[in-house]
Amino acid sequence: MPLVAVTYVKGRSGATTTALGLAAVAPSRVRPVVVECDPAGGDLMYRLDLAATPSLVDLAAAARGATDAQGALAAGQQALGVGDAAVPVVVAPAGGTQTRAALPELTGIGASVLTTSDRLVVADCGRLAPGSPVWPLLPLADVVLVMARARTDEVAHLREYLAELVDVNAGQLALLLAASYPVAEVASVLTTHIAEELAAASDSIGVLGPLPVDGKAAAVLGGEMVAGRRWRRLPLMRAYTDLLDDLALLQVAGPEAADARREAS
């Protein structure tokens, strides 16, 4: 199963909500788990009233020389329910200092913990910035999902990062628009830039979305509202389900792909 890295380069585009939403709507057979890898610190602990431990710190400690990726993941995860879905999460402490110290353990010798072959791992990577310790995680991912609101400034900022994203990404790179905007127009701007300025394949990035504005689903994922029986039918949840299908997230990866990415990185 794949590793999905959810990130953004400008503003606040709902990366944490999207990471949790993708895991919540994924079929139980893929055993999804959300891992907070945001160098600025995690949000889920306080947003969803979870315990301080176990956390990403415990996962990083278990990842050192781990021969059992599942055991290492279990050492860091907490149980969380979204409606009738079980979504284990690995929370990151607030503040970011401990997360920044833990990330090298998860992108170096302990990378197998995130690229385990038998479950879907969704990593909330927060905001990309120059020199961020989350950059080494991106080559390990099957899918790097970059979120942006459909604003000229955010698309411009993303364009400045495209060269690095295209270079480091060994899997699939996709832009997910977080608000209504002509997807074709954004795709044209970015693919033209990739082809003409970066001399790379114009299909190096896909543009998806836009995600619907759905306050009820956001409140469910934010712990502000109890999920009803039909929570999966909410517009945002249905969009996340469609996104899984669009990216073929449940078919793209296997043990060989994970090994190849680790060697390439």
N, C-alpha and C positions, 0 to 999 in steps of 0.2 A: 504494500500500500504506500501511497505517496507521502512526502513531506511537503506541506504547503506553507510558504512564508507570506504573511500578510503585512504590508508596510505602506508608508506614504512619505511624501517628500515635503509637503507644505500644508499648513493648517491642521485641522482636526477632522479627519474624514471617516471616522468610525471603524478603525481597524480592529479594535478590541471587540466591538459588537459583531463585526463580520466574521472574525475568527470563531467566536462562540456560536454564531448563527449557523455557519457551515457545519460545525461539529454537531450541532443540535439536530439538523435535518438529515444528516448522513445516516444510512441504514446501520442498524446495530451490529450487523455482521462484520463491519469494517473496524469496529471497536475504536471510535474516534477519541482523541484526547487533545485538549488545548494546552499549549505551553506558553506562558508569558515570557517573552525574551526581550521586552522593551528596555533598552539601556537607561531610559529615564525612570524606570520603576513600574511596578504593576498597578492595575486598577481593580482587578476582580476581587481581591481580598476584602476591600472596603465596600465596593459596589454591591457585592452579593453576600456580605457578612460571613466570610469564610475565615477559617483559623489561620494564624500566622505560620503554623507548621503543620504538615510538611510543606516545603516550598521548592522553588528553583534551586535554592542553596543545597537542599538535601539531594535533589536530583543530580546536581553537579558533583557532589561528593560520591554518590553511588556510581557515577559515570566513569570515574577514574579507573581505568583498566578493567571496566566491567566486561564480563563474558556473557552476561545474561541481560540483554537490553530490556526485556519485560520486567525483570526484577528491579532494575534501576529506575524505570518509569514508575513502578509501583511505590518506590521509596519517596517519590516527590509528589504524587498526585493525591487530590482530595475528591471525594464524591460530590457530584452536583447533578441536580435534576432540572430539566427544562420541560415542563409538561410531563409527558409520559416517556421522555427520552433521558437516558443516563449519559451524562457528559462529564467524564473525569477531567479535572483541570489541575495544572501545575501552576500555582500562583507565584508571582514575584513580589518580593518585599517592596514597599514604597520607598521612594528616594533614589533608587538606581545604583547606589554604590555596590551593593551585594550582587545585583544582577550583572553589572559590568565585570565584576570579579569572577562570576560563575560562567559567563559565556565562553571564554576560551576552553573550558573543560568540555563544553558541549559541541565545539566546532573542531576540536583537535582529536585527541585519542579517544574521547568519549562520544564522537560523532555518531557512532552506531546506535546510540540511545534515541536520537531523533530520526534516524533513517531506518528504523526497524521495518522489517518486510511484512509484518502481519497486522499492522493497524494504521489507520489514518492519523497522522500527527499534524495539527494546525498550529503553527508558531506565530504568535502575535509579536511582530518585530518592532512595532512603534515607528517612529520617524527616522528616516535615513538622513544621515548627516556625514560630512567628510570625516574620515577617521573613526566612524562609529564601530564599536566592537561587534555589531551585528552583521557587518559586511561579510565576514568569513562564513556565515551561515547560509548565505544566498546560493553559493555554488552547490551546496548539498541538496537544495530543494528541487523537487520535480516541477513545482509551479511557484513562481514569484508573482504574487498578486499585488500590484501597486494601486492604491486607492487615491482618487483625486476628485474633488468637487469640480464641476464643469465651469471653471472660471479661467479667464485668460492667464492670470498670474500663476495659478497652480499648474496649468499645462506648460507654461513657459519654464517654470522651475523643474518640472519633470523632464523636459527636453534637455536641460543641462546635465541631467544624471543619466541620460540614455546610453551614452558611450560606455560608462562603467557598468551599467546594468546589463547591456548586451554582452560585454566582455566576460563578466563573472557568471552569468546565468548559463548553467549547463542543461537546464530543462526548458520549461515553457514560461515565457514572460507575457504577462497580461496586465492591461490597465483596466481598472473597474471604476466607472464613473458613478459618483455617489449622488447625483442629482440630474434632473432632466436636462438633456442637451443633445444636439445632433451627433450621434456616435460616429457616423460616417465622416463628418467634418473633422472631428478630433483625430480619427484614424488617418485621414488624408494628411494632416499636418505632421503627425509623428512618423508615418511611413516615408513621407517625402524627405524629412530630415534624416532618417536612418539611411535611406538610399543615397542621397546626394551629399550629405555632410559626413556621415560615418562610413560610407562605402560598405555597408552591410546589407544583408538580405532584407527587403522591404517587409517580409513577413516575420521579422524578429520579434515583433510585439503584436498582440491582439488587443483590440479595444472592445470591451463588453459593458453591458448595462444599458441604460442607467438603472440604478437601484431606486425603487419607489420610496417616497416619503411615507413612512408608516410609524406613527407615534406609538400605536398599541404594541406592535412587535418589538420596537426598541425598548419599551417599558418592560415587556416580558423578559427580554435578554438582559436588561439592566437591573432586574430584581425589584422593580417598582410595581409590578402587576403580576398576579398569579395567572399562569397560562390556562386558558379554557380548553374544552375538549377539542375544539377546532383550531387550535393555535397554529397548526401546520398550514392552514389555509389562509392565514394572514398574508397580505401582499408581499411583505419583505421576506417572510419565510419561504414563500413560493419562489421568489426571485433567487434565494440562496439554493433551493433545490435545483432550479434551472441552471444555476451557475456550476454546480457539481456536474451536471450533464454536459454543459458547454465545454468544460475543461477536461472531460473524461477522467475526472480525478480518481475514480475507483478502479481504473484499468491501467493507468499509465506506468505504474512502477512495480518492480519485483526485486528480488535479492540482487540480480545481476546489475540492474540499473543503479541501485544504491552503492554497490561496490565500485562501479565505474565512476560515479560522482565523487566518492571519497578519494579515489586515486587521482582524479583530475584536479581536485582541490589541493 
